Amino acid sequence: MSKLVALVLLSLAAAQFPPAVPHLTSFNSSFTFTPEQVSSLEIDANLTITLQNIIRFENTQLAFGGPHHDAFYTPPPLNTTTPPPPGTLLSLQAPTDYSAYTIPPLTSLSRLLYTTTTYNGTIIPTSAFLLLPYLPRPSPPNSKSAGKIPLVLWTHGTSGFFPSATPSSHRGLWYETSAVYPLVEAGYAVFAPDYAGLGVGFDWDGNRIRHQYHAAPAQVGDVLYGLLAVREAFPGLLSEEFVVVGHSQGGGVAWAVAEALADEKGKGKEKWEGVKGGYRGTVAVSPTTDAFNGDFAPETFIAPTVGQAVATVFPGFTQDKWLTELGVNRWGVVEAVEGGIAVVQRLFFGQEGVLKKGWNETWEAKAFRKLMTVGGKKFAGPLLIVQGDEDVYVPYEGTRIAVEKTWEVDGKKGDLEFYVAEGVGHVPALHAGQVYWLKWIGERFDGKGVRKGGFRTDVKGLLPKEWYQKFKYAFPLWTALPEFQYETAAAL
């Protein structure tokens, strides 16, 4: 992909950011920037209003006020001088009060805290949620899952970079009808790690836990250590067999899980021996594979968001090595107000004057790129990659290259399928492929085989693509109180 094409994609993405106007929700936040923050951001009055409206709306989506006001996210004190091993259950909230969430009827929500590790191996607390269905999807009588709820590990896409961006505190669990609700309504138990640094903000010594954004090995630990913890929390209820499903950042994490479970030389062989037996496959939708490649990723978005995590892997690194003074100032305000992905997009996405020239040629950038890149390695199959060909955030061409590099590793003898949806964007890829990936997951639990040899499936909608709504315009409103239930189509 040429730089010109990449710039066109960036402009298309930026064009999808309309002004955020006030919306009557009856419970809006009153957030307002300080004059000093506005000056530091170097933005005009219109963008100031837009950002404030975004943050107010994001605040209203936090169940129970979010992690800074919800005692659930404070880990219990230690009984010893050292933290328990990674994968240890710390606390369980079962069930969670569902009144602040938009979960489907006859769905059970629980939240848990457990131990995981940073990329460098420090044991820290983190959070997750579990959705349980009214009835499980039936399993074949001879299946190991018979009598239990088949388990899907859900790895979410970018929700943000700070504690308040945690999906388990979002009223719609961040992905609602795009993924987690269809999965639980299909009869699966859905275990979803928040990722370390999202939700639980501090360790037992009061040290800030930073989200190691795009450090795939760290998120792999969040997923598989979480699997150990949720089994401890619900003994005998969940199937030993599991499938991993993820989107965007989480699509890259899901793919990285498949690579970790195939690792026979590194840490994976020793770490994950106890969970490999139950693994049945991975679905990675719109996966991030090489986010440092400027042809396939928006550099002005990646540099600050990844940069805030780089110092946790490479001590001594500071944001001013990659960002200009304006970029550093803007990120400082984003961090102070814990701005979410929409705030970061408007302050950095495609913006001039926020990056230093040659930032991605620094040794930290080159080293972190090796750490975060997925694809082109051996993997534990089967692996289904779902991609829309009009994705402006994770472009099709980057995913295609990662898939073909992976095919080259095993000479196209493995079980990696590339499913491409015509005229489909980033999150809508989940919807375009939903019938297919739900069927694919069911076949894994039913013990059915997959085609070998590496192949591609191309699909397009039955109608002309101009007939379809391409983006989701709906959003969850809190309708727990009776006086607000008129806002829900099926309140009863």
N, C-alpha and C positions, 0 to 999 in steps of 0.2 A: 504493500500500500504506500502510495506517495505521500509526502508531507502535505501536498495540496489537498488530496482527498481527506487526510486526517483533519485539516483545518475546516473543510466543508462539513465534516461530521460534527466537529465541535460547535460550529455555528448553528447547525440544525438542533443540537442539544440545547444550546443556550436559548434558542427561539422557543423552546418548550417551557420557559420560565415566565409565566405571565405575572403581572403585579398581584401581590397577595392583598386583597381588599378585606376589610372587616367583615366577619360573618357572625350573625346573631346566634349564639349558642346558649345563652342564659347563664353561663358560668365562665365567661372569658377571664383569662389572666389579665392583670394590669401592668405587665412588664413594660418598662421604659428604659432606654439607654440613658446613661449619664451624659452630660455635655462633654466630659473628657473622653468617653468612649466614642462618641460620634466624631470628635476631632481626630482621634487616633485612627479611626476607620477610613477617614477621608472620603466620605460618601455624601451625596446630596440629600435633600429633605425627602424626596420621593422614595429613595432606597431605604432611608431610615425608617419611614413608615412601614414599608414592605417588610423589612426585617423584624420590626417590632410585632407586626401582625402574625408573622410566621412563628416567632417565639411564643407569643400568647397562645396560639393554637396548639403548638407542641406541648406547652405546659398543661393545657386542658386534657390532653390525651394521656396524662400520667395517672394511673390508678393509685388511689390513696396518697396523692401528692408526690409520688415518685420516690426513688431511693433515698433522697435526703430527708424525707419525712416519714418513711415507712420503716418501722423497726425490724421488719423481716430481713433487710439487707445488712444488718449489723451482725457479724458472726459471733457465735457464743464464745465466751472466754475459754482459753486453753486450760486443760487440766495438768499439762506438763510444760516444761520449758521449751519444748520443740513442737512444731506442728505435726499432726498425724500424717501418715503417708498419703501421697496423692491418690485420689479415688475414694477417700473416706467421707462418708455422709456426716455433715456437721449439724444440720437441722432440717426438719421436714414440716411443711405447712400443708396438711392434707385433711380436708380440701381447703383451697383458698376461697375466700369470700368472692363469689363471682359477680356480685352486684355492681362492681365498678368496671366490668369487662363486657365485651360484646360477643362472648362465646356462644355457639349455637345451643339451642335447647337440648337437654338430656346429654350434655357434655360435662365432664368433671375436670376441674383445673386444680392442680397442686403445684407448689413451688418448693424448691430445696436448695440448700447450700452445701457445698462439698469442697474438697481440696483438689487443686490442680497445680501445675507448675508454669512458671514463665519459660521463655525460650532458654534462658540460662540455667534453669533447674531450680529456682527458688520456689518453695511450696507456699501457695497463697490460697485464700478462699475465693470462691466464685459462686454464681447462681445459675439456676435453670428452671424451666417449667415442664410439667408433664400434663398432657391432655389425654383423658381416657374416654372411650366411647360408651354408649349405652349398652350395646352388644358388640362383641368382637367379630371381626371377619372370620367366617368358618375356615378351619384348616382341615386338610385331609386327615382321616383317622390315623394314618401311620406317620403323620408328621410330628416332629419334636415340639411343634407349637400347639398341638391338639390340647384343648382345655385351657389354653392361655391366650393372652392378647398379643397378636403379632406386633412387633416393635419396630417403629421407624425412628431413626435418629435424624432430626431436622437441623440443618446448619443454615442460619439466616444470612441474608445479604446485608450490606452496610446499613446499619440503623443509626450510627453516630460513633462518637469517639470518647464519650465521657459517661459517668455512671447513670445519668438520667436518660441515656439512649437505650437502656436495656429493654429488650422485647418483653420480658416477663412483667414489666411494669407498664407496658403500653396497653391501652384498653382493647385494642384489636390484636394484641400479641405480634404486632408489626406486619405480619403477612396475611392475617385473617383469611379472606376468601380466595386468595391466590395460592395458598398451599396448606397451611396448618389446619384450617377448617375442613377442606375437602378430604384430607387424610384421616382425621378423626371420624368424620361422618362416613368414611368408607370402612370403618371398623378397626382402625389401627390405633395403638397407643403411640403418641407422638412425644418423644423426649427431645427438648430443645435447649441446649446450653446457650447462655447469654454471651459467652466469651468473657474471659477475665478482663477486668477493668470496666465492664459495663454492668451496672447494678451495684456490686460490692466495690466501694471506692477506696477502702483502706484495709491494710492487713492488721494483724494483732498488735503490732508495734506502732500503729498510727502512720505508717508509710503509705503514700499515695500509690494505688495500683493503676498503672496506665495500660490502656488497651493496646496490645501489640498488633496494630492494624496490618494485615497482610503478612504477618509472620506465620505462615501456614503451619509449621511444626508446632507452634504454641497452641494454635486453635485445634489441631489434631488431638493434643493432650486434653484440652477442654472437653472435646467430644468423647473420647474413649475413657478418660477417667470418670467423666459424668456417667457413662454407661455402667461402670462398676458401682457408682454411688446410687443410681436409681434402682439397680437390682437389689442393693442392700435396703433401700427404702421400701420396696414393694416385693418382698420375697415370694416367689411362687406365682406371681400374677402375670409377669411379662415373659414373653417367649425368649428362649435362648437365641433363636435366630433373629437377625436384624438386617435391615436395609438402611443405607445412608442416602438422604436426599438433601440437596442444597441448591441455593440460587446466588448468582453474582459472587460476592466475596465468599459466601457459603458454598457456592458451586465449586470454587477453587479449593475450599476446605474439604468438601466431600471428596473431590478428586485426590487431594493430598492424603486423606484417610486411606483410600484404595492403594496409594503408593506406599504408605507407611506399613500397611498390612502385608505388602509384598516384599518388604525390606528384609533380606536374609543376611545382610552384612553389618548394618548399622544398629542403632538403638531399637528399631522396631521389632526385631526378632525376639529380644529379651523382654521388652516392655509389654508387648501386646499378645504374647503367646496365649494368655488366658481368654482372649476374646475372639481370636481368629476363627475358632471352630464354629461360631454362630453367624459369621459374616456371610451374607447372601448376595451382595452386590451394591452398586452405587449409581445414583442418578444425579448428574451435575448439569444444572440448567444455567445458561448464560454465564459460564464460569470465568472468573478472572484467572488468567494463566501467566501473562507476562506484563504486569501493569506498569513496568518501567519502560516499556517500549513505546516511545512517543508516537509511533505510527498507529498504535492501537489503544492508547489511553490518554486521557487529558492530563498533561504534565502539571498544569497549574492546580489541579485538584489532588493529584497523587503526592506531590512534593510536600505540602504542609501536613496532610493527613498521615502519611507514612512517616514523615520526619519527626512528628511528635513521639513516635514509637521507637525510632532508631536509637535514641539515646539509652533506651532500656536494654538494647542488645549490644551497642557499642558505646560504653561509658566515655564521656568527654565530648560527644557530639552535641552540638547546639543548633537550633533552627537557623541561626544567621549564616550558617555555612551554605545553606541552600536558598534561603529567602532574603529578599531585600528588606530594608528597614520598614517599608510599607507592609510587606508580607508578614514580617515578625509582629508588627503592631496589630495587624488584623487577626492573626492567630491568637495573640494575647487576649483580645476581646472575646473571640470565639470561645476560648477556654474559660474565661471568667464567667461568661453567661451560659456555658455548656450548650452552645449552639449546635443544632443537629445538621443533618446532611443538606437540607434545603438552605440553611444559612451559609454553610461553607460553599455550596455551589454558587450562590450569588456574590460572594466576596472573592472567590478564587477562580471559578470555572471560566476558562478562556480570558481571564483578566490580564492586562499588561502591567508590568512594573512590580510584580510580586515575586518573581523568580530571578535568581542570579544566573547569568550565563554560565553554562558548563556544569550546573549543579549535578546532573546525572553522570558526570565523568569523575566525580570524587570517588575515593576508594570505598567510602561507606555506601554510596549508591550502588556501586558494582557488586559489593559483597552482599548487600541486602537483596539485590535482584536475584542472585543465586539462591538465596534463602527462600524467597517468596515464589519463585517460578515453579509452576506445575506443568506436567505434560512432558513427553519425550523420555519417560522413565517406565520401568516395569510397574505393573499395577496388579492388584488382586481383583479379578473380575468376578462376574461380568460388570461392564461399565457402560452406561448409557449417557451420552452427551446430547443435550437439547439446546438448540440455538436458533434465534430468529435472524433472518438475513438483513433486517433493517434496524439492528441494535446499534444505537449511537454511544452507548456507555461501555459495552463490551462488544466491539465490532466483530462481525462474523469472520472476517479474514484472519484475525488473531486466533480465534478458536479453531478455525480450519487448519491453520499451520500447526497448532499444538496437537490436534488430533492426528495429523499426518506424521508428525515427528514421533508420536507414540506408536502408530502403526509400524513405523520403520524399526522401532526397537525390537519388536517380536516378529518382524517380517510379515505382518498382517495375519498372523496365525492366532491371535488372541480373540477375545470376545468383547471388543469395543465397538459400539454402534454409534454413528453420528446421525442425529435426527435434526433435520433443518426445516424450519417453517417459513414459507414465503410471505413477505410483507408484514413481518412481525417484529416488534421491538423488544426491549429489555425485560421488564416484568411480564408483559403479555405473553412471552414465550412459555411461561408457566401455564397459562390458560390454553394456548394453542396446542400444547403437548399433553394437557392433563388427561384426556381419555387414554392416550397411549402410555404415559408413564404410570398411571394408576394400574392399568392392565399389566404392564411390565413388572411392577412391584408384586402384584398378586401372583404372577407366575413364579417369581423367585420363592415366595413362601409355599407355593404348591409343589415346589421341587421340579419344575419343568426346565428343560435345557434351553440353551440359547444357540443361535447360529454362530458358528466360528468363522474366522477369516477376516474380520474387520470389514464392515460394510456401512453404507450410507443410505438413509431413508429421507427422501424429499417429499414434503407435503405442502398443499395449499388449500385454502378455504374453498368451500363449495360455491360460494358466491364471489363476484368480483371484489377485489380487496378494498375498493372504494366504499363498499356497502357496510363495512365493519367499523365499529368504534374502536380506535386503536389504543386509547388510553383509558384509565380508570378515573372517573371524575367523582365517584362517591367516596365518602369518608365516614368513619364511625363517630357517632355522637353518643354521649353518655345518657342512657335513658333508664337508669335504674329506678329513679323515683317516679311514682305514678303520674305526677303532673307533667313529666317529660315524655311519657310513653306514646303520645301522639306522633312523636318524631320517628317512631319505628313502624314499618309497614305491617308487621305481624306482632303487635304488642301482646296479644293474648295467646 
